[in-house]
Amino acid sequence: MDLTFVGTHSRIVTIEEPTQVGQARRIAQQAAADAGFDATDSGRVGLVATELATNVLKHAKVGEIHVAVVPGNGTMGVEVVAVDRGPGFNLAECLADGFSTGGTRGEGLGAVSRQSDVMDMYADARGAVVMARLYPKGFGTADIRLGATQQRMDGESVCGDGWAVAVQGDKASVLVVDGLGHGLSAHDAALAGTAAFVAQAFDDPVSLLATLHAAMNGTRGGAVAVAQFDGASGSLRYTGIGNIAGSLATLEGSRGLASHPGIVGVQARRAQPFDFPDAKGKLMLMYSDGLISRWNLRDYPGVASRHPAVVTALLHRDFNRGRDDVTIVAMHLGTDP
């Protein structure tokens, strides 16, 4: 499998009254059109968005629907995620038709499961995250264990963060860039960084950071981190400059991924790579400083084994600063769907 994908910000719809269910459906179907879905597959996407938004309204009263186009093996997909702070639920029971916590017919999550190619969720007393991914007919096994949640700062028309991923056989290269500040100037810096990454994603990380530094020169500059995973050896090489944070997580705990101070494109010393020889099977997380850094996945028992898209949506719900662009990327390293 070979692919290169430049991420975009998640389309987020607040769900607190019935007309917003239709808004979520329309945005999801537009994402399906953007991904090249035909009318039948777009209809599946619309149904999933409707069911998830309706469940949020009925059971949690208030929440969000996150919609994004995602990369798949040989195709593009659409991701729809319901996020709430409701009472939570028993996962196994709620997938069975006829079960309901709100006095309804209890068909919502069962219908979502049947229409989706990938579905995963996490729920506890703090609320729930339910993620569904859909791919065009014939591509039901296309999913990549990668998740990203990105939101631009309130009041801005563009996001000053960027992220991208490249896959080449059993190798993967992931970029997160945070343009200095926010708004158009930060966005331009992030675009320059992602464009340079796409052209040379598998260069040695030190050389790649130098390339990004040259490409972002003349922009506002920003923070950059690159992670390269080699599935054959199970090793990860991580290189960062600025305030992109990262970690490698398992069910037992996590280990931080360090970055050096500086501003790529403006003033940055030569990058130093860090090697992690036993990364295979772990969950890699990378995130910009729009996410509060004081969190621990051990506070969410079992979440490190969930789909990475569930993890990024959960962290966004509970630790988004709310006053900056925010990007969270997660990837299970060397594991199948």
N, C-alpha and C positions, 0 to 999 in steps of 0.2 A: 504494500500500500504506500503510495506517494501522494502527498497533498501539501498545499500551502494555503493558509486561511488567515485573513486579517479580520479581527473581530470588530463588532460595532456595539454601541451601547444598547442595553436591554430596553425594550419598550414596556413601561410599567403603567398599569391602569389601577387606580384606586377603586376598590369595590365596597361601596357603602349604601348604595340604593339601586333599584332594579334596572334603570336605563344604562348603567355602567356594565351590565352583563352583555348587552348588545355591543357596546363599545369594545369590550375585550374580544368578542367574537370577530368583529370587523378588523381589528388590528392583527389578530392571529391569522385571518384569511389573507390579509395583505402580505404578511410575512411568508405565507405559503406561496403566494404568487411570486414574490421576490425570489423564492427558492426554486421556482420552476415547476411547482406542483400543478397537476391537471385539476379539472373541476371536481372529480370524485375525491381525490386525495385532499384537496382544499376543504371539501365538505367535512371530511373526517377531522381536520384541524379545527374547523369552526365548532363542531360538536363537542370536542374535548374542551375547548376554551369555554363554551357555554356551560357545560357540566361543572367544570372546576369553579368558575365564577359564581354559579348558582349555589354550589356547596358552601363557598365562603360566606355568601350573603345569608344563607339559611342557618348555618351552624356557628359561625364565628361573628356574624353581623358586620364586621369590618375586616378588610384585608387588601391584598394586592394580587394582580395577575401579572407575571413577568413573561414577556414573549421575546424570543430571539431566533434568528437563523443560525444553525450550527453546522459544522463540517461533519461529513460522514465518509465512509469508505466507498468512493466512487460516485457520491451524490451529495446533495445538501439536505438538511433536515430542518424541522421546526420544533422548538422547545417551548412548552407552555408550563409555567410553574405557578401554583397557588401558594400564597404565603399569608399566614394569619397568626394572631395571638389569642385564638379561641381556647376552648377547654381541652383540646387534644382528643384522641380517640384510640381505640384498639385497632391496629393496622389490619390484622387478619380478618376480624369481624367486618370491617367496613368495606372490604373488597367483595363480600358476598351480597348479591342482590337481595333486597328485602330488609337489610339491617339499616337502621337509622338512629341517630342521636337526636334528631329534631322533629320527629313525628311525621316525616315525609315517607314516600314509598321506598326510599333507600336504594335507588338504582344508579346514583351518580358515579361513584368510584368504580363500580362494576362495569359501567358503560365506558368510562375512561380507559380502564384496563383492556377491554376488548378492542377498542379503536387504536390504541397506542402500540408502537413497536417496542418501546422501553417505558417502564413506569417504576418509580421508586418514591419513597417518602420517609419522613421522620416526624414523630409527634411525641410531645410530652406535655407537662402542665403549662409550659410557656407558649404552646401553640403548635402549629403544624406547617410543614412544607410538603407539598405533593407535586412531583415532577413527572411530566409526560413528554416523550419525544416521538415524533412521527416522521417517517421517510416515505418516498414514493413507492408505489406498488412494485414489488420485486426486490426491494432494498431493505427488507426488515431486519437484516443482521448487520447493517452498515454502521451501527453506533460505535463511537470512540469514547473511551472512559475519560472524558475531558469536560470540565464545566467552567463557565465564566459568568459572572454577574458584573455589569458595568452600568453606572448611572452618572449622568452629568450633574453638575451643581445646579440647584434650583435657581431659575432665572436666566440660565445660560442656554443658548441655542445649540451649542456644540460641547463635546466632552474634551477636556484637555489631557485625558489619559488615552493610551492605546495598548492593544495587545495583539499578538499574532502567534501562530503555531505552524511548524513545518514538520512533516513526517516523511521519512525516507526509509522504507523497509522497517527494520526494527529499531531505528533511531528516531528520536524526536527532539526538536529544538523549540523552546518557548520564550517569548519576549513579553515583558511588561515595561511600559514607558510612561512616565508621569511628567508632562510638560510643566515647567515652572509656573505656578499660579493657576489661573483658570481662564476660560474664554478663548477667543480666536487665536491669540498669540500662543497660548499653551497648546491648543489644538494643532496649529501649524508645526510646532516642535515635535509633537507626538507623531504626526503624519510623516515628517522627515525621517524620524527614527524607524517607524514600521516599514517604510519603503526601502530603506537601506538594509534592514533585516531580511526582508523577503528575497532580495537579490542574492544574499550570501549567508543564508540561515545556518549552514553547517560549517562555516569557517571556524577555525580555532577561536574560542571565546575572547581571548585577549586581542587577536586581530579584528574580530567582529566588533568589539567595543570601540576600537580605534576607528573603524569604518563608520560606526554610528556617530562618534564624536565629530568626525569630519562632515558627515551629512547634516548634523544638527547645528553646525557652526553657522552663524548668521541668524539663527532663530533665538528664542528666549532660552533654549536649552532645557534640560530636565534630568530626572533620575531614570536610570535604566538598569534592568537586570535581565540576564540571559541564562537559561538552564538547558543543558543538553544531556539527554539520557541515551545510553547505549544499551539496548536490550540484550545484546550478545554477552556483554560482560556484567550487566546489572549495575553499572556505575553511573553516577550523575556528576557533571561538572557545572558549577554555578559561579557566575561572575556578576557583580553588581557595583554600581556607583550611584550614590544618593539614597533616598529614603524609600526604596522598594524593599519590603520585608518578605521573608520566606521561611518555610519550615518543611521538614519531612516528618510525616505523622504515621503512626500505627495505632492499633487499639490500646497499646500499652503506654504510649507517650509520644513526644515529638522532639525534634532536634532543629535548632535554628539554622538558617542559611544567611551568612553574613555578607554585607555590602560595605564598600569603602566610601568615605565622604567625598563630595565633589559634585559638579554639575556637568553632565555630558553636553558637549557643544559649546561650553563656556570655559570652564576650568576644571580639569580632572587629571589626576595622575594616572600612570599606567595601571591598568586593571590587573588584579591578581586573582587567578581562579582558585576555587576550593573544590576538592574532589571527595566524593562520598561513594566508596566502592560497594556498599551493600544497600543500594537504593531500591532494588527491584522489589515489587510488591508493596511499596509504601505510597502514601498519598502525599504528593507535592503540592504545596500552596505558595502562591506568590500574590502580593497585594500592595496597592499604593497606600499613601498615608491618609487617604479618605476613610480608611478603616481603622478604628481604634485597635491598638496592638495588644491591649491587656485582655486577652481571652485565652481559653484553654479548651481544646476539644474533649478533654477528659470530663468536662462539665456536661457533655452530651454523650452519655454512654452508648457505644456502638456506632456513632456517626462516622467514624473514620472508614468504616466498611461500606457506607452508603455510596450511591452514585455521586461523583464529584459535583454535579450540578445541584444536588440537594445541599451539599456542604456550603457551596458559595452563596446560595440563596439564604440559608440559615444564618451565616455570618453577616451577610448584608442586613438582614432583619434586626439582629441583636447588637451590631457593633458599627453600623454606618454612622459617621460623625454628623452627617446631615448638612455640612457647610463647606463641602469641597467635592470635586469629582472623586469617584471611587471605582476601583477595579479590583476584582478578586478572581484569580484563575486557579483551578485545581485540576490535577491529573493523577490518575492511578498509574504508576509506572510499571510497565511490563505485565499488565494483567488483562485478560480478555473480558468482554462485556459479561 
